[in-house]
Amino acid sequence: MQRTLRVNLEFNNDQLKTIKSTINEYARIYEEYATWFTSNKNTSKVKAHKALYHSQNSGSLPTALIQSARDNASESVKSYNTRFKKKKWQKNPKYKANSMRYNLRSMNLRGDLLTFSTVNKRQRHLISIPTFFKEKYPDRKLQAGRIGIDKNNQPYALLTFTIPDQTLKTDGKIIGLDRGVRNIVSTSEGVNYSSSKLRANRRKSLYNRSQLQSKGTRSARRKLREQAGREKRYSAQVNHVISKELANDSSVQTYVLEDLSNLAKKAKSKWMKRSNKRLCDWTHGQLLSFLEYKCEANGISLELVDPKYTSQDCSRCKFRSQSARNGGQYKCSRCGLVIHADENAALNIRDRYLEKLSTS
């Protein structure tokens, strides 16, 4: 298990200049390696090392940071070639990040003393790790980090720690979670987390974006840049709040969810084309990833089950009907059960896991 902590660094003017010089040198070496990888149509770090290392080593950047820039460039070229297969080897990635990646050869942390390599010499800084982080993760060990400068000209360190795995709970409640578009999450205990504010924010962002794009002026383009990413950050914040609340429930042993990994393939089918836009805006995968690490830290296990017919089956008598769901309500024609449709699905999700446990 890993946890990442951001710590602001207090630098004087000379130290800040040193960091900026180190980042510029790191970017230069990154781009030289990226050019070599692209022109030679090869992402082998060993071959690039033999071809460029001696010329790179003549500079002022420490060896560990040179190798970090090389590895970073190799990964960027591989990523581009994977995403744009028809344009393989046609672009040299430019280093746009205002930060550098460190490993334990170039960074060290002893207590509150952080040391890391730069172009001139190894920097030493006392940092302030929050008390809650120390108390929650007393056995943490530094694994890697990043040193950079944010858009407000504030230097910072992102420290990644390895944390011993928590022991999973052996008793507690087993709760089914149904992820949806109308409700972000519905639990088998009848708790619904509505997406009304999230959808309203998306509609507002879409309207503002269309208005600005239609103008095409310089100020409109500046506003578009300011707005870029705002919707994603809001959506991520909502998912963080929900996942944290679920993971902090000490009475829960296991959360059960639908396995939606094949949803993208289904979206390509003819009958799903009208729903593509809504599916693309659905952040069910992000919510799952947030839940995974938050629940892991609290000893709660996550289980996935087959999603087929969870919305059509009656959670009481298990009778299956396509017409039983009407908007947000589920009404069984056999046993007469009337229940919130998402809660019904969450109960079916939970019951499938319980059935799986009983037969194993």
ABEGO torsion letter per residue (X at the ends): XBBBBBBBBBBBAAAAAAAAAAAAAAAAAAAAAAAAAAAAGBABAAAAAAAAAAAAAABABBAAAAAAAAAAAAAAAAAAAAABAAABGABBBBBABABBBBBAAABBBBEABBBBBBAABBBBBBBBBBAAAAAABAABBBABBBBBBBAAGBBBBBBBBBBBBBBBBABEBBBBBBBBAABABBBAAGBBBBAAAAAAAAAAAAAAAAAAAAAGBAAAAAAAAAABGAAAAAAAAAAAAAAAAAAABAABABBBBBBAAAAAAAAABAAAAAAAAAAAABAAAAAAAAAAAAAAAAGBBBBBBBABGAAABBAAAGBBBAAABBEABBBBAAAGBBBBAAAAAAAAAAAAAAAAAAAX
